[in-house]
């Protein structure tokens, strides 16, 4: 497993289901080892934060990619949701 140093960059690089599986495993390991910040350690907090972050997806995507939220989510979009769920308040 590879440590996730920048969850946003790592999430945007996900291109496939297999890539998402690897990203999630690496993200979980990095969170467990305190290599990435975690503000929401409980499942309910994680889900709530993911939902709140998803409401602002369009602005986030414009800031980081120059384009709005995709009509059809990609594997990278799913990876971003998991990444955001760890830290979004």
PyMOL Python script that loads the backbone (N, CA, C, O; Angstrom):
from pymol import cmd

cmd.read_pdbstr("""\
ATOM      1  N   UNK A   1       0.831  -1.183   0.000  1.00  0.00           N
ATOM      2  CA  UNK A   1       0.000   0.000   0.000  1.00  0.00           C
ATOM      3  C   UNK A   1       0.873   1.242   0.000  1.00  0.00           C
ATOM      4  O   UNK A   1       1.957   1.266   0.582  1.00  0.00           O
ATOM      5  N   UNK A   2       0.381   2.257  -0.656  1.00  0.00           N
ATOM      6  CA  UNK A   2       1.104   3.521  -0.741  1.00  0.00           C
ATOM      7  C   UNK A   2       0.395   4.568   0.103  1.00  0.00           C
ATOM      8  O   UNK A   2      -0.830   4.682   0.051  1.00  0.00           O
ATOM      9  N   UNK A   3       1.148   5.328   0.874  1.00  0.00           N
ATOM     10  CA  UNK A   3       0.554   6.373   1.710  1.00  0.00           C
ATOM     11  C   UNK A   3      -0.049   7.466   0.836  1.00  0.00           C
ATOM     12  O   UNK A   3       0.528   7.849  -0.182  1.00  0.00           O
ATOM     13  N   UNK A   4      -1.203   7.958   1.239  1.00  0.00           N
ATOM     14  CA  UNK A   4      -1.843   9.067   0.540  1.00  0.00           C
ATOM     15  C   UNK A   4      -1.308  10.353   1.155  1.00  0.00           C
ATOM     16  O   UNK A   4      -1.581  10.654   2.317  1.00  0.00           O
ATOM     17  N   UNK A   5      -0.547  11.107   0.372  1.00  0.00           N
ATOM     18  CA  UNK A   5       0.037  12.345   0.885  1.00  0.00           C
ATOM     19  C   UNK A   5      -0.888  13.529   0.625  1.00  0.00           C
ATOM     20  O   UNK A   5      -1.049  14.390   1.490  1.00  0.00           O
ATOM     21  N   UNK A   6      -1.490  13.580  -0.548  1.00  0.00           N
ATOM     22  CA  UNK A   6      -2.424  14.636  -0.899  1.00  0.00           C
ATOM     23  C   UNK A   6      -3.707  13.969  -1.378  1.00  0.00           C
ATOM     24  O   UNK A   6      -3.791  13.563  -2.537  1.00  0.00           O
ATOM     25  N   UNK A   7      -4.711  13.847  -0.505  1.00  0.00           N
ATOM     26  CA  UNK A   7      -5.926  13.121  -0.873  1.00  0.00           C
ATOM     27  C   UNK A   7      -6.642  13.694  -2.104  1.00  0.00           C
ATOM     28  O   UNK A   7      -7.231  12.938  -2.876  1.00  0.00           O
ATOM     29  N   UNK A   8      -6.598  15.013  -2.294  1.00  0.00           N
ATOM     30  CA  UNK A   8      -7.283  15.597  -3.453  1.00  0.00           C
ATOM     31  C   UNK A   8      -6.603  15.155  -4.742  1.00  0.00           C
ATOM     32  O   UNK A   8      -7.268  14.691  -5.668  1.00  0.00           O
ATOM     33  N   UNK A   9      -5.292  15.295  -4.807  1.00  0.00           N
ATOM     34  CA  UNK A   9      -4.572  14.868  -6.011  1.00  0.00           C
ATOM     35  C   UNK A   9      -4.747  13.375  -6.253  1.00  0.00           C
ATOM     36  O   UNK A   9      -4.968  12.950  -7.387  1.00  0.00           O
ATOM     37  N   UNK A  10      -4.649  12.583  -5.197  1.00  0.00           N
ATOM     38  CA  UNK A  10      -4.804  11.135  -5.343  1.00  0.00           C
ATOM     39  C   UNK A  10      -6.208  10.786  -5.826  1.00  0.00           C
ATOM     40  O   UNK A  10      -6.371   9.908  -6.673  1.00  0.00           O
ATOM     41  N   UNK A  11      -7.227  11.470  -5.290  1.00  0.00           N
ATOM     42  CA  UNK A  11      -8.608  11.201  -5.690  1.00  0.00           C
ATOM     43  C   UNK A  11      -8.842  11.584  -7.151  1.00  0.00           C
ATOM     44  O   UNK A  11      -9.498  10.848  -7.888  1.00  0.00           O
ATOM     45  N   UNK A  12      -8.311  12.725  -7.570  1.00  0.00           N
ATOM     46  CA  UNK A  12      -8.499  13.166  -8.960  1.00  0.00           C
ATOM     47  C   UNK A  12      -7.801  12.249  -9.959  1.00  0.00           C
ATOM     48  O   UNK A  12      -8.130  12.261 -11.145  1.00  0.00           O
ATOM     49  N   UNK A  13      -6.842  11.457  -9.492  1.00  0.00           N
ATOM     50  CA  UNK A  13      -6.124  10.534 -10.366  1.00  0.00           C
ATOM     51  C   UNK A  13      -6.841   9.198 -10.544  1.00  0.00           C
ATOM     52  O   UNK A  13      -6.425   8.393 -11.378  1.00  0.00           O
ATOM     53  N   UNK A  14      -7.906   8.941  -9.785  1.00  0.00           N
ATOM     54  CA  UNK A  14      -8.638   7.673  -9.878  1.00  0.00           C
ATOM     55  C   UNK A  14      -9.389   7.626 -11.208  1.00  0.00           C
ATOM     56  O   UNK A  14     -10.153   8.534 -11.536  1.00  0.00           O
ATOM     57  N   UNK A  15      -9.159   6.553 -11.968  1.00  0.00           N
ATOM     58  CA  UNK A  15      -9.770   6.424 -13.294  1.00  0.00           C
ATOM     59  C   UNK A  15     -10.604   5.159 -13.476  1.00  0.00           C
ATOM     60  O   UNK A  15     -11.249   4.990 -14.511  1.00  0.00           O
ATOM     61  N   UNK A  16     -10.600   4.274 -12.490  1.00  0.00           N
ATOM     62  CA  UNK A  16     -11.283   2.994 -12.664  1.00  0.00           C
ATOM     63  C   UNK A  16     -11.772   2.477 -11.322  1.00  0.00           C
ATOM     64  O   UNK A  16     -11.435   3.012 -10.266  1.00  0.00           O
ATOM     65  N   UNK A  17     -12.578   1.418 -11.392  1.00  0.00           N
ATOM     66  CA  UNK A  17     -13.039   0.783 -10.164  1.00  0.00           C
ATOM     67  C   UNK A  17     -11.842   0.253  -9.378  1.00  0.00           C
ATOM     68  O   UNK A  17     -11.790   0.396  -8.156  1.00  0.00           O
ATOM     69  N   UNK A  18     -10.893  -0.349 -10.063  1.00  0.00           N
ATOM     70  CA  UNK A  18      -9.711  -0.877  -9.401  1.00  0.00           C
ATOM     71  C   UNK A  18      -8.906   0.258  -8.758  1.00  0.00           C
ATOM     72  O   UNK A  18      -8.376   0.106  -7.657  1.00  0.00           O
ATOM     73  N   UNK A  19      -8.823   1.378  -9.448  1.00  0.00           N
ATOM     74  CA  UNK A  19      -8.127   2.530  -8.897  1.00  0.00           C
ATOM     75  C   UNK A  19      -8.800   3.055  -7.640  1.00  0.00           C
ATOM     76  O   UNK A  19      -8.131   3.470  -6.694  1.00  0.00           O
ATOM     77  N   UNK A  20     -10.147   3.034  -7.634  1.00  0.00           N
ATOM     78  CA  UNK A  20     -10.895   3.468  -6.454  1.00  0.00           C
ATOM     79  C   UNK A  20     -10.646   2.523  -5.289  1.00  0.00           C
ATOM     80  O   UNK A  20     -10.463   2.967  -4.155  1.00  0.00           O
ATOM     81  N   UNK A  21     -10.638   1.224  -5.561  1.00  0.00           N
ATOM     82  CA  UNK A  21     -10.360   0.235  -4.508  1.00  0.00           C
ATOM     83  C   UNK A  21      -8.987   0.506  -3.902  1.00  0.00           C
ATOM     84  O   UNK A  21      -8.843   0.508  -2.680  1.00  0.00           O
ATOM     85  N   UNK A  22      -7.986   0.732  -4.735  1.00  0.00           N
ATOM     86  CA  UNK A  22      -6.629   0.999  -4.244  1.00  0.00           C
ATOM     87  C   UNK A  22      -6.590   2.321  -3.469  1.00  0.00           C
ATOM     88  O   UNK A  22      -5.973   2.402  -2.407  1.00  0.00           O
ATOM     89  N   UNK A  23      -7.250   3.352  -4.002  1.00  0.00           N
ATOM     90  CA  UNK A  23      -7.285   4.647  -3.325  1.00  0.00           C
ATOM     91  C   UNK A  23      -7.901   4.518  -1.934  1.00  0.00           C
ATOM     92  O   UNK A  23      -7.345   5.028  -0.961  1.00  0.00           O
ATOM     93  N   UNK A  24      -9.045   3.840  -1.833  1.00  0.00           N
ATOM     94  CA  UNK A  24      -9.723   3.709  -0.541  1.00  0.00           C
ATOM     95  C   UNK A  24      -8.879   2.923   0.458  1.00  0.00           C
ATOM     96  O   UNK A  24      -8.814   3.279   1.634  1.00  0.00           O
ATOM     97  N   UNK A  25      -8.239   1.864  -0.005  1.00  0.00           N
ATOM     98  CA  UNK A  25      -7.367   1.087   0.893  1.00  0.00           C
ATOM     99  C   UNK A  25      -6.201   1.944   1.379  1.00  0.00           C
ATOM    100  O   UNK A  25      -5.864   1.923   2.563  1.00  0.00           O
ATOM    101  N   UNK A  26      -5.586   2.695   0.471  1.00  0.00           N
ATOM    102  CA  UNK A  26      -4.471   3.559   0.843  1.00  0.00           C
ATOM    103  C   UNK A  26      -4.934   4.690   1.763  1.00  0.00           C
ATOM    104  O   UNK A  26      -4.237   5.039   2.715  1.00  0.00           O
ATOM    105  N   UNK A  27      -6.110   5.265   1.480  1.00  0.00           N
ATOM    106  CA  UNK A  27      -6.639   6.348   2.307  1.00  0.00           C
ATOM    107  C   UNK A  27      -6.939   5.851   3.722  1.00  0.00           C
ATOM    108  O   UNK A  27      -6.619   6.523   4.703  1.00  0.00           O
ATOM    109  N   UNK A  28      -7.550   4.675   3.820  1.00  0.00           N
ATOM    110  CA  UNK A  28      -7.852   4.101   5.137  1.00  0.00           C
ATOM    111  C   UNK A  28      -6.573   3.855   5.927  1.00  0.00           C
ATOM    112  O   UNK A  28      -6.503   4.165   7.116  1.00  0.00           O
ATOM    113  N   UNK A  29      -5.570   3.302   5.271  1.00  0.00           N
ATOM    114  CA  UNK A  29      -4.292   3.036   5.933  1.00  0.00           C
ATOM    115  C   UNK A  29      -3.631   4.348   6.370  1.00  0.00           C
ATOM    116  O   UNK A  29      -3.117   4.446   7.484  1.00  0.00           O
ATOM    117  N   UNK A  30      -3.647   5.338   5.503  1.00  0.00           N
ATOM    118  CA  UNK A  30      -3.043   6.633   5.837  1.00  0.00           C
ATOM    119  C   UNK A  30      -3.773   7.293   6.996  1.00  0.00           C
ATOM    120  O   UNK A  30      -3.137   7.899   7.859  1.00  0.00           O
ATOM    121  N   UNK A  31      -5.089   7.186   7.032  1.00  0.00           N
ATOM    122  CA  UNK A  31      -5.866   7.750   8.142  1.00  0.00           C
ATOM    123  C   UNK A  31      -5.572   7.004   9.439  1.00  0.00           C
ATOM    124  O   UNK A  31      -5.410   7.620  10.493  1.00  0.00           O
ATOM    125  N   UNK A  32      -5.504   5.683   9.359  1.00  0.00           N
ATOM    126  CA  UNK A  32      -5.231   4.868  10.545  1.00  0.00           C
ATOM    127  C   UNK A  32      -3.868   5.189  11.148  1.00  0.00           C
ATOM    128  O   UNK A  32      -3.697   5.152  12.367  1.00  0.00           O
ATOM    129  N   UNK A  33      -2.902   5.501  10.292  1.00  0.00           N
ATOM    130  CA  UNK A  33      -1.543   5.796  10.740  1.00  0.00           C
ATOM    131  C   UNK A  33      -1.310   7.291  10.958  1.00  0.00           C
ATOM    132  O   UNK A  33      -0.172   7.723  11.138  1.00  0.00           O
ATOM    133  N   UNK A  34      -2.384   8.078  10.941  1.00  0.00           N
ATOM    134  CA  UNK A  34      -2.305   9.537  11.146  1.00  0.00           C
ATOM    135  C   UNK A  34      -1.427  10.236  10.116  1.00  0.00           C
ATOM    136  O   UNK A  34      -0.750  11.211  10.441  1.00  0.00           O
ATOM    137  N   UNK A  35      -1.432   9.756   8.895  1.00  0.00           N
ATOM    138  CA  UNK A  35      -0.666  10.401   7.820  1.00  0.00           C
ATOM    139  C   UNK A  35      -1.489  11.450   7.090  1.00  0.00           C
ATOM    140  O   UNK A  35      -0.942  12.293   6.379  1.00  0.00           O
ATOM    141  N   UNK A  36      -2.798  11.398   7.265  1.00  0.00           N
ATOM    142  CA  UNK A  36      -3.697  12.413   6.725  1.00  0.00           C
ATOM    143  C   UNK A  36      -4.602  12.860   7.866  1.00  0.00           C
ATOM    144  O   UNK A  36      -4.915  12.066   8.753  1.00  0.00           O
ATOM    145  N   UNK A  37      -5.027  14.129   7.853  1.00  0.00           N
ATOM    146  CA  UNK A  37      -5.899  14.599   8.938  1.00  0.00           C
ATOM    147  C   UNK A  37      -7.265  13.932   8.880  1.00  0.00           C
ATOM    148  O   UNK A  37      -7.805  13.681   7.803  1.00  0.00           O
ATOM    149  N   UNK A  38      -7.811  13.651  10.054  1.00  0.00           N
ATOM    150  CA  UNK A  38      -9.142  13.042  10.152  1.00  0.00           C
ATOM    151  C   UNK A  38      -9.938  13.831  11.187  1.00  0.00           C
ATOM    152  O   UNK A  38      -9.614  13.818  12.375  1.00  0.00           O
ATOM    153  N   UNK A  39     -10.970  14.510  10.730  1.00  0.00           N
ATOM    154  CA  UNK A  39     -11.841  15.282  11.617  1.00  0.00           C
ATOM    155  C   UNK A  39     -13.092  14.496  12.005  1.00  0.00           C
ATOM    156  O   UNK A  39     -13.757  14.830  12.985  1.00  0.00           O
ATOM    157  N   UNK A  40     -13.412  13.459  11.243  1.00  0.00           N
ATOM    158  CA  UNK A  40     -14.670  12.727  11.423  1.00  0.00           C
ATOM    159  C   UNK A  40     -14.417  11.235  11.587  1.00  0.00           C
ATOM    160  O   UNK A  40     -14.592  10.472  10.636  1.00  0.00           O
ATOM    161  N   UNK A  41     -14.006  10.805  12.787  1.00  0.00           N
ATOM    162  CA  UNK A  41     -13.638   9.409  12.989  1.00  0.00           C
ATOM    163  C   UNK A  41     -14.820   8.443  13.107  1.00  0.00           C
ATOM    164  O   UNK A  41     -14.637   7.232  12.982  1.00  0.00           O
ATOM    165  N   UNK A  42     -16.022   8.961  13.344  1.00  0.00           N
ATOM    166  CA  UNK A  42     -17.172   8.072  13.490  1.00  0.00           C
ATOM    167  C   UNK A  42     -17.979   8.020  12.197  1.00  0.00           C
ATOM    168  O   UNK A  42     -18.028   8.992  11.443  1.00  0.00           O
ATOM    169  N   UNK A  43     -18.598   6.897  11.956  1.00  0.00           N
ATOM    170  CA  UNK A  43     -19.328   6.681  10.716  1.00  0.00           C
ATOM    171  C   UNK A  43     -20.373   7.754  10.455  1.00  0.00           C
ATOM    172  O   UNK A  43     -20.451   8.274   9.342  1.00  0.00           O
ATOM    173  N   UNK A  44     -21.175   8.096  11.449  1.00  0.00           N
ATOM    174  CA  UNK A  44     -22.230   9.089  11.228  1.00  0.00           C
ATOM    175  C   UNK A  44     -21.643  10.454  10.875  1.00  0.00           C
ATOM    176  O   UNK A  44     -22.181  11.152  10.016  1.00  0.00           O
ATOM    177  N   UNK A  45     -20.556  10.840  11.524  1.00  0.00           N
ATOM    178  CA  UNK A  45     -19.897  12.108  11.211  1.00  0.00           C
ATOM    179  C   UNK A  45     -19.318  12.084   9.803  1.00  0.00           C
ATOM    180  O   UNK A  45     -19.400  13.070   9.071  1.00  0.00           O
ATOM    181  N   UNK A  46     -18.736  10.956   9.434  1.00  0.00           N
ATOM    182  CA  UNK A  46     -18.158  10.788   8.101  1.00  0.00           C
ATOM    183  C   UNK A  46     -19.240  10.939   7.029  1.00  0.00           C
ATOM    184  O   UNK A  46     -19.040  11.650   6.045  1.00  0.00           O
ATOM    185  N   UNK A  47     -20.365  10.284   7.212  1.00  0.00           N
ATOM    186  CA  UNK A  47     -21.452  10.345   6.230  1.00  0.00           C
ATOM    187  C   UNK A  47     -22.024  11.753   6.156  1.00  0.00           C
ATOM    188  O   UNK A  47     -22.267  12.263   5.063  1.00  0.00           O
ATOM    189  N   UNK A  48     -22.240  12.383   7.295  1.00  0.00           N
ATOM    190  CA  UNK A  48     -22.767  13.747   7.324  1.00  0.00           C
ATOM    191  C   UNK A  48     -21.813  14.713   6.612  1.00  0.00           C
ATOM    192  O   UNK A  48     -22.254  15.558   5.832  1.00  0.00           O
ATOM    193  N   UNK A  49     -20.524  14.590   6.877  1.00  0.00           N
ATOM    194  CA  UNK A  49     -19.539  15.455   6.234  1.00  0.00           C
ATOM    195  C   UNK A  49     -19.495  15.208   4.734  1.00  0.00           C
ATOM    196  O   UNK A  49     -19.374  16.155   3.956  1.00  0.00           O
ATOM    197  N   UNK A  50     -19.592  13.951   4.315  1.00  0.00           N
ATOM    198  CA  UNK A  50     -19.605  13.631   2.889  1.00  0.00           C
ATOM    199  C   UNK A  50     -20.795  14.283   2.201  1.00  0.00           C
ATOM    200  O   UNK A  50     -20.661  14.840   1.111  1.00  0.00           O
ATOM    201  N   UNK A  51     -21.941  14.214   2.829  1.00  0.00           N
ATOM    202  CA  UNK A  51     -23.156  14.810   2.285  1.00  0.00           C
ATOM    203  C   UNK A  51     -23.016  16.326   2.177  1.00  0.00           C
ATOM    204  O   UNK A  51     -23.361  16.910   1.149  1.00  0.00           O
ATOM    205  N   UNK A  52     -22.516  16.962   3.226  1.00  0.00           N
ATOM    206  CA  UNK A  52     -22.348  18.416   3.222  1.00  0.00           C
ATOM    207  C   UNK A  52     -21.356  18.847   2.148  1.00  0.00           C
ATOM    208  O   UNK A  52     -21.580  19.834   1.448  1.00  0.00           O
ATOM    209  N   UNK A  53     -20.267  18.108   2.021  1.00  0.00           N
ATOM    210  CA  UNK A  53     -19.268  18.444   1.008  1.00  0.00           C
ATOM    211  C   UNK A  53     -19.852  18.304  -0.391  1.00  0.00           C
ATOM    212  O   UNK A  53     -19.589  19.124  -1.271  1.00  0.00           O
ATOM    213  N   UNK A  54     -20.645  17.257  -0.584  1.00  0.00           N
ATOM    214  CA  UNK A  54     -21.219  16.997  -1.899  1.00  0.00           C
ATOM    215  C   UNK A  54     -22.120  18.143  -2.364  1.00  0.00           C
ATOM    216  O   UNK A  54     -22.240  18.391  -3.564  1.00  0.00           O
ATOM    217  N   UNK A  55     -22.746  18.833  -1.426  1.00  0.00           N
ATOM    218  CA  UNK A  55     -23.567  19.993  -1.788  1.00  0.00           C
ATOM    219  C   UNK A  55     -22.737  21.079  -2.468  1.00  0.00           C
ATOM    220  O   UNK A  55     -23.252  21.808  -3.316  1.00  0.00           O
ATOM    221  N   UNK A  56     -21.474  21.193  -2.111  1.00  0.00           N
ATOM    222  CA  UNK A  56     -20.600  22.208  -2.702  1.00  0.00           C
ATOM    223  C   UNK A  56     -19.682  21.676  -3.785  1.00  0.00           C
ATOM    224  O   UNK A  56     -18.684  22.314  -4.118  1.00  0.00           O
ATOM    225  N   UNK A  57     -20.003  20.522  -4.338  1.00  0.00           N
ATOM    226  CA  UNK A  57     -19.142  19.876  -5.328  1.00  0.00           C
ATOM    227  C   UNK A  57     -18.855  20.769  -6.529  1.00  0.00           C
ATOM    228  O   UNK A  57     -17.724  20.799  -7.015  1.00  0.00           O
ATOM    229  N   UNK A  58     -19.853  21.493  -7.013  1.00  0.00           N
ATOM    230  CA  UNK A  58     -19.659  22.316  -8.204  1.00  0.00           C
ATOM    231  C   UNK A  58     -18.551  23.346  -7.976  1.00  0.00           C
ATOM    232  O   UNK A  58     -17.662  23.496  -8.815  1.00  0.00           O
ATOM    233  N   UNK A  59     -18.601  24.056  -6.847  1.00  0.00           N
ATOM    234  CA  UNK A  59     -17.577  25.048  -6.548  1.00  0.00           C
ATOM    235  C   UNK A  59     -16.205  24.428  -6.365  1.00  0.00           C
ATOM    236  O   UNK A  59     -15.202  24.978  -6.819  1.00  0.00           O
ATOM    237  N   UNK A  60     -16.161  23.272  -5.693  1.00  0.00           N
ATOM    238  CA  UNK A  60     -14.895  22.579  -5.487  1.00  0.00           C
ATOM    239  C   UNK A  60     -14.275  22.200  -6.823  1.00  0.00           C
ATOM    240  O   UNK A  60     -13.084  22.424  -7.040  1.00  0.00           O
ATOM    241  N   UNK A  61     -15.065  21.631  -7.712  1.00  0.00           N
ATOM    242  CA  UNK A  61     -14.546  21.204  -9.011  1.00  0.00           C
ATOM    243  C   UNK A  61     -14.081  22.402  -9.837  1.00  0.00           C
ATOM    244  O   UNK A  61     -13.057  22.321 -10.515  1.00  0.00           O
ATOM    245  N   UNK A  62     -14.811  23.501  -9.790  1.00  0.00           N
ATOM    246  CA  UNK A  62     -14.381  24.712 -10.510  1.00  0.00           C
ATOM    247  C   UNK A  62     -13.028  25.189  -9.985  1.00  0.00           C
ATOM    248  O   UNK A  62     -12.173  25.605 -10.767  1.00  0.00           O
ATOM    249  N   UNK A  63     -12.832  25.134  -8.684  1.00  0.00           N
ATOM    250  CA  UNK A  63     -11.576  25.581  -8.072  1.00  0.00           C
ATOM    251  C   UNK A  63     -10.408  24.671  -8.452  1.00  0.00           C
ATOM    252  O   UNK A  63      -9.310  25.153  -8.729  1.00  0.00           O
ATOM    253  N   UNK A  64     -10.640  23.365  -8.465  1.00  0.00           N
ATOM    254  CA  UNK A  64      -9.536  22.420  -8.654  1.00  0.00           C
ATOM    255  C   UNK A  64      -9.353  21.927 -10.084  1.00  0.00           C
ATOM    256  O   UNK A  64      -8.270  21.458 -10.434  1.00  0.00           O
ATOM    257  N   UNK A  65     -10.385  22.021 -10.915  1.00  0.00           N
ATOM    258  CA  UNK A  65     -10.253  21.533 -12.289  1.00  0.00           C
ATOM    259  C   UNK A  65     -10.625  22.580 -13.327  1.00  0.00           C
ATOM    260  O   UNK A  65     -10.360  22.396 -14.515  1.00  0.00           O
ATOM    261  N   UNK A  66     -11.233  23.670 -12.897  1.00  0.00           N
ATOM    262  CA  UNK A  66     -11.667  24.694 -13.849  1.00  0.00           C
ATOM    263  C   UNK A  66     -13.012  24.398 -14.483  1.00  0.00           C
ATOM    264  O   UNK A  66     -13.501  25.186 -15.292  1.00  0.00           O
ATOM    265  N   UNK A  67     -13.609  23.287 -14.134  1.00  0.00           N
ATOM    266  CA  UNK A  67     -14.914  22.890 -14.663  1.00  0.00           C
ATOM    267  C   UNK A  67     -15.853  22.602 -13.503  1.00  0.00           C
ATOM    268  O   UNK A  67     -15.402  22.299 -12.398  1.00  0.00           O
ATOM    269  N   UNK A  68     -17.151  22.695 -13.742  1.00  0.00           N
ATOM    270  CA  UNK A  68     -18.133  22.390 -12.703  1.00  0.00           C
ATOM    271  C   UNK A  68     -18.251  20.898 -12.455  1.00  0.00           C
ATOM    272  O   UNK A  68     -17.510  20.090 -13.015  1.00  0.00           O
ATOM    273  N   UNK A  69     -19.196  20.560 -11.604  1.00  0.00           N
ATOM    274  CA  UNK A  69     -19.435  19.150 -11.267  1.00  0.00           C
ATOM    275  C   UNK A  69     -19.869  18.391 -12.522  1.00  0.00           C
ATOM    276  O   UNK A  69     -20.630  18.921 -13.331  1.00  0.00           O
ATOM    277  N   UNK A  70     -19.396  17.170 -12.689  1.00  0.00           N
ATOM    278  CA  UNK A  70     -19.775  16.388 -13.867  1.00  0.00           C
ATOM    279  C   UNK A  70     -21.238  15.947 -13.797  1.00  0.00           C
ATOM    280  O   UNK A  70     -21.769  15.691 -12.716  1.00  0.00           O
ATOM    281  N   UNK A  71     -21.874  15.864 -14.954  1.00  0.00           N
ATOM    282  CA  UNK A  71     -23.243  15.353 -15.028  1.00  0.00           C
ATOM    283  C   UNK A  71     -23.291  13.903 -14.556  1.00  0.00           C
ATOM    284  O   UNK A  71     -24.185  13.509 -13.807  1.00  0.00           O
ATOM    285  N   UNK A  72     -22.327  13.127 -15.002  1.00  0.00           N
ATOM    286  CA  UNK A  72     -22.207  11.727 -14.585  1.00  0.00           C
ATOM    287  C   UNK A  72     -20.948  11.605 -13.733  1.00  0.00           C
ATOM    288  O   UNK A  72     -19.845  11.841 -14.227  1.00  0.00           O
ATOM    289  N   UNK A  73     -21.097  11.242 -12.464  1.00  0.00           N
ATOM    290  CA  UNK A  73     -19.920  11.116 -11.596  1.00  0.00           C
ATOM    291  C   UNK A  73     -18.936  10.090 -12.139  1.00  0.00           C
ATOM    292  O   UNK A  73     -19.324   9.105 -12.766  1.00  0.00           O
ATOM    293  N   UNK A  74     -17.669  10.338 -11.890  1.00  0.00           N
ATOM    294  CA  UNK A  74     -16.607   9.424 -12.290  1.00  0.00           C
ATOM    295  C   UNK A  74     -16.092   8.688 -11.052  1.00  0.00           C
ATOM    296  O   UNK A  74     -16.502   8.976  -9.928  1.00  0.00           O
ATOM    297  N   UNK A  75     -15.207   7.755 -11.275  1.00  0.00           N
ATOM    298  CA  UNK A  75     -14.580   7.071 -10.142  1.00  0.00           C
ATOM    299  C   UNK A  75     -13.830   8.085  -9.289  1.00  0.00           C
ATOM    300  O   UNK A  75     -13.779   7.946  -8.067  1.00  0.00           O
ATOM    301  N   UNK A  76     -13.244   9.108  -9.920  1.00  0.00           N
ATOM    302  CA  UNK A  76     -12.542  10.149  -9.170  1.00  0.00           C
ATOM    303  C   UNK A  76     -13.508  10.925  -8.279  1.00  0.00           C
ATOM    304  O   UNK A  76     -13.145  11.308  -7.167  1.00  0.00           O
ATOM    305  N   UNK A  77     -14.729  11.162  -8.748  1.00  0.00           N
ATOM    306  CA  UNK A  77     -15.726  11.866  -7.943  1.00  0.00           C
ATOM    307  C   UNK A  77     -16.051  11.065  -6.684  1.00  0.00           C
ATOM    308  O   UNK A  77     -16.148  11.625  -5.593  1.00  0.00           O
ATOM    309  N   UNK A  78     -16.215   9.770  -6.840  1.00  0.00           N
ATOM    310  CA  UNK A  78     -16.485   8.912  -5.684  1.00  0.00           C
ATOM    311  C   UNK A  78     -15.308   8.961  -4.713  1.00  0.00           C
ATOM    312  O   UNK A  78     -15.506   9.031  -3.500  1.00  0.00           O
ATOM    313  N   UNK A  79     -14.090   8.924  -5.238  1.00  0.00           N
ATOM    314  CA  UNK A  79     -12.897   8.995  -4.389  1.00  0.00           C
ATOM    315  C   UNK A  79     -12.849  10.323  -3.637  1.00  0.00           C
ATOM    316  O   UNK A  79     -12.480  10.353  -2.463  1.00  0.00           O
ATOM    317  N   UNK A  80     -13.216  11.415  -4.295  1.00  0.00           N
ATOM    318  CA  UNK A  80     -13.241  12.728  -3.633  1.00  0.00           C
ATOM    319  C   UNK A  80     -14.241  12.752  -2.489  1.00  0.00           C
ATOM    320  O   UNK A  80     -13.969  13.345  -1.445  1.00  0.00           O
ATOM    321  N   UNK A  81     -15.391  12.119  -2.666  1.00  0.00           N
ATOM    322  CA  UNK A  81     -16.419  12.081  -1.614  1.00  0.00           C
ATOM    323  C   UNK A  81     -15.868  11.381  -0.374  1.00  0.00           C
ATOM    324  O   UNK A  81     -16.050  11.864   0.744  1.00  0.00           O
ATOM    325  N   UNK A  82     -15.196  10.247  -0.566  1.00  0.00           N
ATOM    326  CA  UNK A  82     -14.614   9.545   0.583  1.00  0.00           C
ATOM    327  C   UNK A  82     -13.523  10.381   1.234  1.00  0.00           C
ATOM    328  O   UNK A  82     -13.448  10.462   2.460  1.00  0.00           O
ATOM    329  N   UNK A  83     -12.687  10.998   0.427  1.00  0.00           N
ATOM    330  CA  UNK A  83     -11.613  11.830   0.955  1.00  0.00           C
ATOM    331  C   UNK A  83     -12.179  12.999   1.763  1.00  0.00           C
ATOM    332  O   UNK A  83     -11.693  13.288   2.857  1.00  0.00           O
ATOM    333  N   UNK A  84     -13.183  13.660   1.239  1.00  0.00           N
ATOM    334  CA  UNK A  84     -13.789  14.800   1.914  1.00  0.00           C
ATOM    335  C   UNK A  84     -14.481  14.377   3.205  1.00  0.00           C
ATOM    336  O   UNK A  84     -14.486  15.125   4.183  1.00  0.00           O
ATOM    337  N   UNK A  85     -15.059  13.195   3.212  1.00  0.00           N
ATOM    338  CA  UNK A  85     -15.755  12.718   4.406  1.00  0.00           C
ATOM    339  C   UNK A  85     -14.867  12.643   5.640  1.00  0.00           C
ATOM    340  O   UNK A  85     -15.355  12.737   6.766  1.00  0.00           O
ATOM    341  N   UNK A  86     -13.581  12.475   5.434  1.00  0.00           N
ATOM    342  CA  UNK A  86     -12.641  12.412   6.557  1.00  0.00           C
ATOM    343  C   UNK A  86     -12.418  13.769   7.221  1.00  0.00           C
ATOM    344  O   UNK A  86     -12.218  13.843   8.434  1.00  0.00           O
ATOM    345  N   UNK A  87     -12.453  14.849   6.426  1.00  0.00           N
ATOM    346  CA  UNK A  87     -11.984  16.134   6.951  1.00  0.00           C
ATOM    347  C   UNK A  87     -12.997  17.273   6.909  1.00  0.00           C
ATOM    348  O   UNK A  87     -12.819  18.269   7.610  1.00  0.00           O
ATOM    349  N   UNK A  88     -14.055  17.156   6.107  1.00  0.00           N
ATOM    350  CA  UNK A  88     -14.982  18.275   5.941  1.00  0.00           C
ATOM    351  C   UNK A  88     -15.806  18.450   7.204  1.00  0.00           C
ATOM    352  O   UNK A  88     -16.285  17.470   7.774  1.00  0.00           O
ATOM    353  N   UNK A  89     -15.976  19.684   7.642  1.00  0.00           N
ATOM    354  CA  UNK A  89     -16.762  19.947   8.852  1.00  0.00           C
ATOM    355  C   UNK A  89     -18.003  20.726   8.522  1.00  0.00           C
ATOM    356  O   UNK A  89     -18.790  21.041   9.415  1.00  0.00           O
TER     357      UNK A  89
END
""", "prot")
cmd.dss("prot")
cmd.show_as("cartoon", "prot")
cmd.util.cbc("prot")
cmd.orient("prot")
